[in-house]
Each structure stands twice: as structure tokens, then as C-alpha cells.
Amino acid sequence: MLHVLLTLARIAHGVLASNVSSPSVLDPPSTFVSGAWSLVQQGTSGVSGMQLIIVTETTALIFDKVEHNPLTTEDGEPAWTAELNLNTHVVRPLHALSNTWCATGGFLGNGTFLSTGGNPIVITGEDGLQALRFFTPCQDGTCDIWENSSLVHTTSPRWYPGSVRLEDGSVLIFGGATANGWMNNPTANNPSYEFYPPKNINGFNGLKIPSPFLATTLNANLFPIVMELPDGTLFVAANQRAMIFNWRTNAETQLPDIPNGVRVSYPLAGSAVMLPLTPENHYTPEVMICGGSTIDDTADPSTLSSQIPASAQCSRLVLTAEGIAAGWKIETMPQPRVMPDMVLLPDGRVVIVNGARTGLGSYGNVPDAVGPASNADHPAFTPVVYDPTGPAERRFSSQDIPASAIPRLYHSTATLTPNGSILLAGSNPNTDITIGTKYQTEYRLEFYSPAYMSKPRPSYKGLPATVNYKSKFTLSVQLPLDTAEVTVALMDLGFATHSVHVDQRFVKLVSKLSADKKTLMVTGPPTARVYPPGPAFLYVVTAAGVPSFGHKTIIGTGASPPVDQGAIDNSTSAFATYEGPPT
């Protein structure tokens, strides 16, 4: 529950360096579980899966745009938001008032989910461009979305914004557009950022703050990639550019451009992860961005094509002085992808799923759109697993991974689930709902089970409801025979939309297994910058890479983010104060 007083008026084809060769796709390293993956289709989403986030050990939220979905509310109206039960695959309609089309999302430090921005109405409801929507998970199946735009909204319209949870449990909302469109442009660009709850900072007391970076990354700078780094600064990437952003001082430090002219943000979207942060690597951040396109973001759409090859490039950058000086390191995926999803696994690897081998995001813009409106073609049906610690020639593998038969193109999503499987949802490159076309609106849910799920798995009990920084707690563990050692992976599973996985994170915790291998002493994250306060799923992982079920906890104290009433009052004096969304 958000217990705060708020008064708001708010928020290419793989182009390679000439000296880089494509690594071979060989067997996965023996340090990970070998064997076949499985793929099952289980259940339907009710609303197309444009946005996806795990909120409890058994439930996920799925958000779509306002359209004629088969799931309906009790009034018989089409739903565009739903709660999915991961065990029964039953979906329950939720009641967003505004259009969630191309909103961002993530948790606040107290565990309340915040959905930000969106689009004007299409069928019914309120204008979503300045929307702030709240969802506090509950156990009895009655929780719902709360929003009231007359009381709470962003300072300006934000369609396709980025966001990130900060070390104090608040959210920074970054960029977006002020109106409907395809590519961003100077008329619609919103080159600014703001906070929820609002802050008195950098001379802008509760108001939006200009961002030069967003003014210079047009036109393909929507859904920018934003990550909190272990020193409290932010990594930001959009179009072909990247920077380190100190939000406390409003200072932008430019990084080397994404190599080879590859653009990585909507509608030329690649996907990105921060590789696992561990005590062994001293929590040194390294980012990896894969896919995207070399399409000219200033080109007339009539000159573009659904058949233009996407990029197969993956770019890694260590965010230290030495790493930045060394520049981006380039690798090549087995096949190009635009609009991929990159999902961290509890064994430390990365799965790349979804997307297309040609074209670009959005729909109905290119003259040769496919089935009937997709700007992209040639779906990438087979996932690729990437081992960031393996030898360069053996990092990518699709061995023993079955291909999906479902195209997952524009408005597709994927996420790790608490049990260790990967959930795939969505695909809707159409204005509304189409069934029976080549790339129809997709409601079928799929679950990939990595090979580790077929092995004897560890289990544990005793995870506290909250885990504070540097605090110690003891888990009672049951381990498979011959388990010599285990590690602990603390994970934020992220909010997935448009190839962006907001707040996705992997932090290895310090742990010590007892001599009898029945108890595990674990130490919480070292700082709120290494893991910002908020929900987390904790996996106990064997040395062979077999994870337990990921139980949920709250990192920090579970408190609401700090509130500055002066910043709230300066945001607007026209709205009455209120005490957050109701219980």
C-alpha cells in the first residue's frame, strides 16, 4: 500500500566491425545443465500480451492497448488489462480506466506496481498520456488497478517512455512522446524526465527536467533503455547513443556510440540486459545490447520495407573507466533480430527470444506490410541461449531447444517466472484484433522449460518477507544428492514491453552452506544501489546450474518511497491531497 500524501500534475542485418568474425554456435559449456528444453502451450491471455510483469509467486499482470479483446469485464466491455494465474492459467479482467497502450511500468520500493503513461482513448476510458496507475498485489484475488487522473498524473504527456526504480524506491520516468505517432520527431518529442513521487531537485521543484540527451537522439529514441548502476548513476541508451546519467546532479556523460550504426530503441528495437552483478566481479556493471536495425530513422516510411534485414549485433560494454576506454566489444547472434526479448536466467545465462529477422516495429507504415499490417517479417522462432562467461566461440547455443510455431512480432513479451520457466505472450502487429491473418493477434501463452527443470532441484524454506541490506538470514535447504555447493541469485524479473525489460536484474548474494548441507546463511545485498529497494525473487542454485523455485521477498524495509510535500505542492495546487490508492 502506498501510504503517502500526494498532490500531483505529473510524467540490420548483422552489421559487423571488419575485424570481427561470427562465433560458432557450439554445444553449451559443461558447467550448465545439458539436455533438451521443452515447450508447451498452456492457456490464453485474454488480452494480447503487450506488457508483462510477474507480481507474485503465482500471478502476472498482462496489459494490452484498448481494443476488442475476447476477455470482457462484468459489464460485457472488452478488457485490456488482466491478471494471469501462473498455475491454473485463468485470467481475471482488471479495470484500468485509461489506455495503457505503450506505457512503461515497474515496482515502487514498497512493492506497489506503477504503470506510467499511455495513449488517448480508443474505445472507452480516460486519456492515458499522463496516467499513473497503481496495483498493489494481494492474496485474495480482489486487488485491482487504481487510477484517478484528476488527482494524480505526470507533469506532461508520455507515450513510449522509459523508467527505472532508484535507490530510494522511487521511479524516474524518462522521455517519451506527447502525441500519437510512429517515429518520434521534434514536434512530439518530450525530452525531459521526472520522478514519482516528485522530488525537489536540480532546480525543478516537482516539475519535469529537460534532457539534452533526449533532444539529440531523435528520431528513434522512444522506450529508451535505462538501468540503475551500482554507483547510483544510470546507464541510458537510445537510437545509436549511450550515456551515464547522474540524476542527482543532472549531469550527462557521453559513452561511445553503439557500433556500426546499429539503432537499438523503438521502432528499431534491440534488447538489453545488465549482466549478473556478483561479489566476485565486485558488482562491476556490464551491459549487453543485442539486435536492432541500421535503418535510417529519418527515412520516409514509403521508402522502407518489411524485408530490410535486422541486425545480428550484440554489443557489450564494461562500465568502468577502463572498460569505457576499451569500448564496445562486438559479438554476433546466430541470426539477426529486431524486437527481441532478452531474459536473465537464474543460472546466469541470457535467453534471447521473439522478434523478427527483417523489418521494424510498429504497424501499417511500410508499403509492403505483411498480414495485413506488420512492418516486420520472417519471425525468429528458435530461442538462443547466451553464456556471458564462456569462451567467445561458444557463447551462443540453440542446441536441444525446440522452435516455437507462433510468430512473436510487434507487441510480444517474455519473462522468467518464479519456477524458472520462460513465459512468452503477445504479438499483435495490427490496429485492432485480427484472427486468421498471417500475423494475427496472438493470445496463446507458451512456456519454455530449460533443461535444468527436468533435473532434481533444490528447495528451501524460511525466506523473510523483507530482507534489509547487509542483513543475515538462514534458509532451511533440501539439496539434490551430490550437491557440493550452492549460490544464491536475487532477481528482479522486470517489466517487459517493446523489447525493454525495465528493472530486470541479477545480483548474486554472499552465502555459506552449513557442513551438514541443511542450512544456508545468506547476506542481503550490500547497498540499495546494487539492488534498489523493492520486490525480488530468490533462487538457490546448485553448482551445476539447477535453480530452486524463486520465492518472493521485498528488499529493504518495505517502506514507501520518500515524499517531498513541497515538491508535490509545487507540481500543482489545483488538486486536493489524497492518501494514495485505496486498500
Secondary structure, 3 states (H helix, E strand, C coil): CCCCCECCCCCCCCCCCCCCCCCCCCCCCCCCCCCCCEEEEEEECCCCCCEEEECCCCEEEEECCCCCCCCECCCCCECCEEEEECCCCCEEECCCCEECCCCEEEECCCCCEEEECCECCCCCCECCCCEEEEECCCCCCCCCCECCCCCCECCCCCECCEEEECCCCCEEEECCECCCCCCCCCCCECCEEEEECCCEECCEECCCEECHHHHCCCCCCECCEEEECCCCCEEEEECCEEEEEECCCCEEEECCCCHHHCECCECCCEEEEECCECCCCCCCCEEEEEECECCCCCCCHHHCCCCCECCCEEEEEECCHHHHHHCCEEEECCCCCECCEEEECCCCCEEEECCEEEEEEEECCCCCCECCCEEEEEECCCCEEECCCCCHHHCEECCCCCCCCCCCCCCEEEEECCCCCEEEEECCCCCCCCCCCCCCCCCEEEEEECHHHHCCCCEEECCCCEECCCCEEEEEEECCCCCCCEEEEEEECCEEECCEEECCEEEEECEEECCCCCEEEEECCCCCCCCCCEEEEEEEEECCCCECCCEEEEECCCCCCCCCHHHHHHHCCCCCCECCCCC
